[in-house]
Amino acid sequence: MSINYSALAMAVGMRILVMLLLDTLPMLGNVLLLCFFVFFIFGIVGVQLWEGILRQRCFLKPIPNVTYPNYENDVLILYEKRVILVLLY
């Protein structure tokens, strides 16, 4: 009966790697918390700086002379010449 030493050595090395990864989790948590804080602050600043700058610029132009099919599972809403097709599956 022989022992495969390379597999045993890999298992020991893998155990060391897993232990190191588990030891670094608190530090990774701190980095993620810092990233969240930075994105949160930049998000607030961005919303305050560019609020309303795109007002009335993004809209759906009505398509002339188009008839839309009536499907059983679809909802078709026509509101002020804006067409919104919501598919319900």
C-alpha positions as CSV (number, residue, x, y, z in Angstrom):
1,M,0.0,0.0,0.0
2,S,1.6,3.2,-1.1
3,I,0.7,6.8,-0.2
4,N,0.5,9.4,-2.9
5,Y,2.6,12.2,-1.3
6,S,1.9,14.7,-4.1
7,A,-1.8,14.6,-3.4
8,L,-1.1,15.0,0.4
9,A,1.2,17.9,-0.3
10,M,-1.4,19.6,-2.5
11,A,-4.0,19.1,0.3
12,V,-1.7,20.7,2.9
13,G,-1.0,23.6,0.5
14,M,-4.7,24.0,-0.2
15,R,-5.4,24.1,3.5
16,I,-2.9,26.9,4.0
17,L,-4.4,28.9,1.1
18,V,-7.9,28.5,2.4
19,M,-6.8,29.6,5.9
20,L,-5.1,32.6,4.4
21,L,-8.2,33.5,2.4
22,L,-10.3,33.2,5.6
23,D,-7.9,35.4,7.5
24,T,-8.1,38.2,4.8
25,L,-11.9,38.3,4.8
26,P,-12.1,41.1,7.5
27,M,-9.7,43.2,5.5
28,L,-11.6,42.6,2.3
29,G,-14.8,43.7,4.2
30,N,-13.1,47.0,5.1
31,V,-12.1,47.6,1.4
32,L,-15.7,46.9,0.3
33,L,-17.1,49.2,2.9
34,L,-14.7,52.0,1.8
35,C,-15.7,51.4,-1.9
36,F,-19.4,51.5,-1.0
37,F,-18.9,54.8,0.9
38,V,-17.0,56.4,-2.0
39,F,-19.6,55.3,-4.6
40,F,-22.4,56.5,-2.2
41,I,-20.8,60.0,-1.8
42,F,-20.1,60.3,-5.6
43,G,-23.7,59.2,-6.3
44,I,-25.1,61.9,-4.1
45,V,-22.8,64.6,-5.6
46,G,-23.7,63.4,-9.1
47,V,-27.4,63.6,-8.5
48,Q,-27.1,67.1,-7.0
49,L,-24.9,68.4,-9.8
50,W,-26.8,67.1,-12.7
51,E,-30.4,67.0,-11.5
52,G,-32.9,68.0,-14.2
53,I,-30.2,68.5,-16.9
54,L,-31.8,65.8,-19.1
55,R,-35.4,66.9,-18.5
56,Q,-37.5,66.6,-21.7
57,R,-34.6,65.1,-23.7
58,C,-35.3,61.4,-23.5
59,F,-38.7,60.5,-24.9
60,L,-40.3,58.0,-27.3
61,K,-41.4,59.5,-30.6
62,P,-44.7,58.3,-31.9
63,I,-44.6,56.2,-35.0
64,P,-47.1,57.4,-37.6
65,N,-49.6,55.0,-39.3
66,V,-48.6,52.0,-37.1
67,T,-51.2,49.5,-35.9
68,Y,-50.1,47.3,-33.0
69,P,-51.3,43.7,-32.7
70,N,-53.5,42.7,-29.9
71,Y,-52.0,39.8,-28.0
72,E,-53.7,38.0,-25.1
73,N,-50.8,38.2,-22.8
74,D,-49.7,41.7,-23.6
75,V,-50.8,45.1,-22.2
76,L,-50.7,48.0,-24.6
77,I,-50.9,51.5,-23.1
78,L,-51.3,54.5,-25.2
79,Y,-50.8,57.8,-23.4
80,E,-50.3,61.2,-25.0
81,K,-48.9,59.7,-28.2
82,R,-46.3,57.7,-26.3
83,V,-46.5,54.0,-26.7
84,I,-45.4,51.6,-23.9
85,L,-45.6,47.9,-24.6
86,V,-45.4,45.8,-21.5
87,L,-45.0,42.1,-22.1
88,L,-46.5,39.8,-19.5
89,Y,-45.3,36.3,-19.5
